Amino acid sequence: MGHRLSRITTRTGDAGDTGLGDGTRVPKDGARIQALGDIDELNSSLGLLLAEKMPAAARRALLQVQHDLFDLGGEVSIPGHAMVTAAHVERLEALTQAYNARLKPLKEFILPGGTRAAAATHLARAVCRRAERSVVALGRAEGASVSARQYLNRLSDLLFVLGRALNRAARRGDVLWKHERKAK
């Protein structure tokens, strides 16, 4: 990579366009750039989550996801390029199943919350869902890989389960939705 990132202010985007990984210039409000921004926001939200205390295995899994999301961003930034594969999706499925197997089955919906780490995980899940919607929109407009879409879908599942697991690791329960609550 050399000194590729040593000049941060380039002024090349001042006219409202930006460069893709293949050198193509596109509007900053296009579907591809929207998807890239949402993936970047997701990765940043995971960085914030990783600032919280959590079990080492969860930390390792989330760090791997951050690397995967950089790969996904690279894929989205070069039309027709593929970096995220079915193996990435299968790894997330296996992690989700492993974490979920240690949790009590849900009988009610839960609210985002509990510990700060769990709440941050639920926030990352919501950002992940937005990134998924952006990649779906990109796929309809210009094309995006099936694996990219599936990866984000499975990641939101993992984040939901991981939020519950982080509450459990901190000896906190899920925050249950009370659907028949009474006004006070």
C-alpha positions as CSV (number, residue, x, y, z in Angstrom):
1,M,0.0,0.0,0.0
2,G,3.0,2.3,0.5
3,H,2.0,5.9,1.3
4,R,-1.3,5.7,-0.4
5,L,-3.2,7.2,2.5
6,S,-0.8,9.9,3.5
7,R,-2.7,12.7,1.7
8,I,-6.2,12.8,3.2
9,T,-7.5,16.0,1.8
10,T,-7.5,15.6,-2.0
11,R,-10.4,17.9,-3.1
12,T,-11.3,15.4,-5.8
13,G,-14.8,15.0,-4.4
14,D,-15.7,18.7,-4.1
15,A,-17.9,18.5,-7.2
16,G,-20.1,15.8,-5.6
17,D,-18.5,12.7,-7.0
18,T,-16.0,10.2,-5.7
19,G,-13.7,7.5,-7.0
20,L,-14.4,3.8,-6.8
21,G,-11.7,1.2,-6.3
22,D,-11.4,0.7,-10.1
23,G,-10.9,4.4,-10.7
24,T,-14.4,5.1,-11.9
25,R,-16.0,8.4,-10.8
26,V,-19.6,8.2,-9.5
27,P,-22.0,10.5,-7.7
28,K,-21.7,10.6,-3.9
29,D,-25.4,10.1,-3.6
30,G,-25.5,6.9,-5.8
31,A,-26.6,3.5,-4.5
32,R,-23.0,2.1,-4.5
33,I,-21.7,5.0,-2.3
34,Q,-24.8,4.7,0.0
35,A,-24.0,1.0,0.5
36,L,-20.3,1.7,1.1
37,G,-21.3,4.4,3.7
38,D,-23.6,2.1,5.5
39,I,-21.0,-0.7,5.6
40,D,-18.5,1.8,7.0
41,E,-21.0,2.9,9.6
42,L,-21.6,-0.7,10.6
43,N,-17.9,-1.3,10.9
44,S,-17.5,1.9,13.0
45,S,-20.4,0.8,15.3
46,L,-18.6,-2.6,15.8
47,G,-15.5,-0.6,16.7
48,L,-17.5,1.2,19.4
49,L,-18.9,-2.1,20.6
50,L,-15.4,-3.5,20.9
51,A,-14.5,-0.7,23.3
52,E,-16.8,-2.5,25.8
53,K,-15.9,-5.3,28.1
54,M,-16.8,-8.7,26.6
55,P,-15.6,-12.3,26.6
56,A,-12.5,-13.0,24.5
57,A,-14.3,-15.3,22.0
58,A,-16.9,-12.6,21.2
59,R,-14.1,-10.1,20.8
60,R,-12.2,-12.3,18.3
61,A,-15.4,-13.0,16.4
62,L,-16.2,-9.3,16.1
63,L,-12.7,-8.4,15.0
64,Q,-13.0,-11.0,12.2
65,V,-16.3,-9.4,11.2
66,Q,-14.6,-6.0,11.0
67,H,-12.0,-7.5,8.6
68,D,-14.8,-9.1,6.6
69,L,-16.6,-5.8,6.4
70,F,-13.5,-4.2,5.0
71,D,-13.4,-6.9,2.4
72,L,-17.1,-6.3,1.7
73,G,-16.5,-2.6,1.2
74,G,-13.7,-3.5,-1.2
75,E,-16.1,-5.7,-3.1
76,V,-18.7,-3.0,-3.3
77,S,-16.2,-0.4,-4.3
78,I,-15.2,-2.4,-7.4
79,P,-18.2,-3.3,-9.5
80,G,-18.2,-7.0,-10.4
81,H,-15.5,-7.9,-7.9
82,A,-16.2,-10.6,-5.3
83,M,-14.4,-11.0,-2.0
84,V,-17.1,-12.3,0.4
85,T,-17.9,-15.9,-0.2
86,A,-20.3,-18.6,1.0
87,A,-17.6,-19.6,3.5
88,H,-18.0,-16.2,5.2
89,V,-21.7,-16.7,5.4
90,E,-21.3,-20.2,6.8
91,R,-18.9,-19.0,9.5
92,L,-21.5,-16.5,10.7
93,E,-24.2,-19.2,10.7
94,A,-22.0,-21.5,12.8
95,L,-21.2,-18.7,15.3
96,T,-24.9,-17.8,15.6
97,Q,-25.9,-21.4,16.2
98,A,-23.1,-21.8,18.8
99,Y,-24.0,-18.7,20.8
100,N,-27.8,-19.4,20.5
101,A,-27.4,-22.9,21.8
102,R,-26.3,-21.6,25.2
103,L,-29.2,-19.2,25.5
104,K,-32.7,-19.9,26.8
105,P,-35.3,-20.0,24.1
106,L,-37.2,-16.7,23.7
107,K,-40.9,-16.6,24.4
108,E,-41.3,-12.9,24.1
109,F,-39.8,-10.1,22.0
110,I,-36.9,-8.3,23.7
111,L,-35.9,-4.7,23.8
112,P,-32.4,-3.5,23.0
113,G,-30.6,-3.0,26.3
114,G,-29.3,-4.6,29.4
115,T,-25.6,-3.9,29.5
116,R,-23.8,-1.2,27.5
117,A,-22.2,-3.9,25.4
118,A,-25.6,-5.6,24.6
119,A,-27.2,-2.3,23.8
120,A,-24.3,-1.4,21.5
121,T,-24.7,-4.8,19.9
122,H,-28.3,-4.1,19.2
123,L,-27.5,-0.7,17.7
124,A,-24.9,-2.4,15.4
125,R,-27.6,-4.9,14.4
126,A,-29.9,-2.0,13.4
127,V,-27.1,-0.4,11.4
128,C,-26.4,-3.8,9.8
129,R,-30.0,-4.1,8.7
130,R,-29.7,-0.7,7.0
131,A,-26.5,-1.8,5.3
132,E,-28.3,-4.9,4.1
133,R,-31.1,-2.8,2.7
134,S,-28.5,-0.6,0.9
135,V,-26.8,-3.7,-0.6
136,V,-30.2,-5.0,-1.8
137,A,-31.0,-1.7,-3.4
138,L,-27.5,-1.7,-5.0
139,G,-28.2,-5.2,-6.3
140,R,-31.4,-4.1,-7.9
141,A,-29.9,-0.9,-9.4
142,E,-26.4,-2.1,-10.5
143,G,-25.7,-5.5,-9.2
144,A,-24.3,-6.9,-6.0
145,S,-23.3,-10.4,-5.0
146,V,-25.6,-12.9,-3.3
147,S,-22.9,-13.6,-0.7
148,A,-22.7,-9.9,0.2
149,R,-26.4,-9.8,0.8
150,Q,-26.4,-13.1,2.7
151,Y,-23.4,-12.0,4.8
152,L,-25.2,-8.9,6.1
153,N,-28.4,-10.9,6.7
154,R,-26.5,-13.5,8.8
155,L,-24.5,-10.8,10.6
156,S,-27.7,-9.2,11.9
157,D,-28.8,-12.6,13.2
158,L,-25.4,-13.0,14.9
159,L,-25.6,-9.5,16.5
160,F,-29.1,-10.2,17.8
161,V,-27.9,-13.5,19.5
162,L,-24.6,-11.9,20.6
163,G,-26.5,-9.1,22.4
164,R,-28.3,-11.7,24.4
165,A,-25.1,-13.6,25.0
166,L,-23.3,-10.5,26.3
167,N,-26.1,-9.8,28.7
168,R,-25.9,-13.4,29.9
169,A,-22.1,-13.2,30.3
170,A,-22.6,-10.1,32.5
171,R,-25.3,-12.1,34.5
172,R,-28.0,-9.8,33.2
173,G,-31.3,-11.0,31.7
174,D,-32.9,-10.0,28.4
175,V,-35.1,-6.8,28.6
176,L,-38.5,-8.3,27.7
177,W,-41.1,-6.3,25.8
178,K,-44.2,-6.0,27.9
179,H,-46.9,-6.0,25.2
180,E,-49.8,-5.7,27.7
181,R,-48.4,-2.9,29.9
182,K,-50.7,-0.5,31.5
183,A,-50.3,3.3,31.5
184,K,-49.4,4.8,34.8
